[in-house]
Amino acid sequence: MKLKQFIPPILLELRHYSRQLKEYENFEMAQADSLTYEDSGVVEIVSRKTQSFIKSLTSDYVVNNRQIIQNMFVLQYVSAKRKPIDGLELGGACGASYFELNHLLPCHIKNWLIVETPAMVAVGKKIFENDKIKFFDDLQSAVTQMENHELLVAQGVLQCLPEPLLSFETLLKLGFPFVYVSRQTVGKDLEQPIITKWLSDLSAHGPSTKIPEGFQNRKTSQAFTIVPSQELIHIISENGYKIQFFFDETEDLKLIIGKKSITSKTIGFLLTREMP
């Protein structure tokens, strides 16, 4: 089976809209000049797309991109010695990744907790929550509710946080034995983080590319930080983890941000904790 190349929506939008992006002095300035993931349009499109996506998970569902193959591989690897497992996903939206994995690998997931924005959590609790998937707007509250701390997942989310490197270190300090990071945008040969904003169509958010009938598309934007790849890797070893598997997820993308020309790409990795 030939798999389609998966390019995260955030890189598709950057490539399509802007070879020239604005640089901001700090995240707060970028956020003040942007909308956020609390944008009601983002919440609506993600919710409606996820509902349609769940309906598509039938017996003839076709796996057609590299990303889900990678996600399945990680889940199978983590659950090889013990399943079903408990997982926590930071920035899991309305749970599309969970529903897809649970469909393709039944009996591998016991509980799945998602940490999201208050607006996304409200929709998640109302429409998608069940006895296996729960939504929280506070990381520590979610961690406290977990029966077993086995897998921590962060897909395409760190770069959207105010301090992505500090946030990454905070996640590692939680001490999960497995940490899976995917769709992480990094800068090659970048000396320090560079802050810009991601301009996109609302329709780029959520699973699949199909736009729900009657949905009014428009532009939205979110503050966005590209971090140096070497700093991200350094934090891993400094916090007692090692890279079990490294995923080179996209080709290089040339960007001009302010007066800087950088080379970005997205990467992923599964980390395992080195026990003393």
Secondary structure, DSSP 8 states (H G I E B T S, - for coil): ---B----HHHHHHHHH-SEE--BSSHHHHHHTS--TT-HHHHHHHHHHHHHHHHH-STT----BHHHHHHHHHHHHHTSSS-SEEEEEET-TTSHHHHHHHHHSTTSEEEEEEE--HHHHHHIIIII--SSEEEES-HHHHHHH-S---EEEEES-GGGSSSHHHHHHHHHTT--SEEEEEEEEEEET-SS-EEEEEEEEGGGSSSSS---TT----EEEEEEEEEEHHHHHHHHHHTTEEEEEEEE-S--EEEEETTEEEEEEEEEEEEEE---
